[in-house]
Amino acid sequence: MKKWIDDFNKSIGMNNENENGNLFTPAQFQLAAASAHKRKSYTYETEFQAECAALLDALGFDWFHPSNEGKRRGRTGTQNKNKGVKRGVPDIVILNHLIIEVPIIVPHFISNINRISKKEETKIGCVIELKNGMDKSPEIEQQEWLIIFNKWGWLINVCRTWDEFTELIGNTKWEK
């Protein structure tokens, strides 16, 4: 499947090679986001997830979705539990390293005034929990996984709308 995506990306002018070391250029992002986004609103979270998946694939991300959702009964539930399937793992796990700007506050007793500067910090990867709607919050198991990923140096995020998702993806510097 990766070859098909690479061929598609080349056909629309996306070769994942640009001068600043980022995974994609702003123009490539705009083109991919426009082609992936098909709906104004979502009835189900799976529709939201499908559009997010299309964008991540089109941009060449190394990512996956752990298939841990849904209720399983009887033998299937037991088999999944025995195989290590965990409840609450975030919907999207992006393996690409990323660079974010982190504010640093220099206390006034060091510099006579409070200053805020920024430094770049590399994160190991990014996990995203998708929620369909502004009023939804991650469940307890999902919150616990977000805390675990954060502890290990990953960027964590909850996206409730397409705009939140594209802002996160488009405004972050992703390493190839």
Secondary structure by P-SEA (a helix, b strand, c coil): caaaaaaaaaaacccccccccccccaaaaaaaaaaaccccccccaaaaaaaaaaaaaaacccccccccccccccaaaaaaaaaccccccccbbbcbbbbbbbbbbbcccccccbbbbbbbbbbcbbbbbbbccccccccaaaaaaaaaaaaacccccccccaaaaaaaaaaccccc
